Amino acid sequence: MIRVVAESVEPIRLSFLVALLADAGIPSLVLDAHISALEGGIGAFPRRLAVAAAQLEQARRVLAEAGEPHR
């Protein structure tokens, strides 16, 4: 099972968050990454960053230590 840890309409920020988690050894998945094709690239729909439920608390700590808002 996966859990969402962050949302953003900014693809660069999402890439940064993915890198933060990867550096901590936490694999992540960007959900809704291809929605921009449907929305015309206007950035109206946030993309969600998810991790395995077992790594949720660790991912939240990593994001908090980096000063990043999380769910």
C-alpha positions as CSV (number, residue, x, y, z in Angstrom):
1,M,0.0,0.0,0.0
2,I,1.2,3.5,-0.7
3,R,0.6,6.8,1.1
4,V,0.8,10.4,-0.3
5,V,3.4,12.5,1.5
6,A,3.3,15.7,-0.6
7,E,1.5,17.5,-3.4
8,S,2.6,20.2,-5.8
9,V,1.8,21.8,-9.1
10,E,5.5,22.5,-9.5
11,P,7.4,19.7,-11.3
12,I,10.8,21.0,-10.3
13,R,9.8,20.9,-6.6
14,L,8.6,17.4,-7.0
15,S,11.9,16.4,-8.6
16,F,13.7,17.9,-5.6
17,L,11.4,16.0,-3.2
18,V,12.0,12.8,-5.1
19,A,15.8,13.4,-4.9
20,L,15.6,14.1,-1.1
21,L,13.8,10.8,-0.5
22,A,16.0,8.9,-2.8
23,D,19.1,10.2,-0.9
24,A,17.5,8.8,2.2
25,G,17.0,5.4,0.6
26,I,13.2,5.9,0.2
27,P,11.7,5.0,-3.2
28,S,8.9,7.2,-4.2
29,L,6.3,7.5,-7.0
30,V,4.9,10.6,-8.6
31,L,1.2,10.1,-9.1
32,D,-0.8,12.1,-11.7
33,A,2.4,13.1,-13.6
34,H,0.7,12.8,-16.9
35,I,-2.4,14.9,-16.1
36,S,-0.8,17.9,-17.7
37,A,-1.6,16.4,-21.1
38,L,-5.3,16.5,-20.2
39,E,-5.2,19.9,-18.6
40,G,-3.3,21.6,-21.3
41,G,-0.2,22.2,-19.1
42,I,-1.8,25.0,-17.1
43,G,-0.7,23.5,-13.7
44,A,-4.2,23.4,-12.2
45,F,-4.0,19.8,-10.9
46,P,-1.4,19.0,-8.2
47,R,0.8,15.9,-8.7
48,R,1.1,13.7,-5.7
49,L,4.3,12.2,-4.2
50,A,3.7,8.8,-2.6
51,V,5.9,6.3,-0.7
52,A,5.3,2.8,0.7
53,A,3.1,2.9,3.8
54,A,6.0,1.2,5.8
55,Q,8.2,4.2,5.0
56,L,5.7,7.0,5.5
57,E,7.0,8.2,8.9
58,Q,10.6,8.2,7.7
59,A,9.7,10.1,4.6
60,R,7.8,12.7,6.6
61,R,10.9,13.1,8.8
62,V,13.2,13.6,5.8
63,L,10.8,16.2,4.3
64,A,10.4,18.0,7.6
65,E,14.2,18.1,8.2
66,A,14.6,19.7,4.8
67,G,11.9,22.3,5.7
68,E,9.5,21.0,3.2
69,P,5.7,20.9,3.9
70,H,4.3,17.4,3.9
71,R,1.0,15.6,4.6
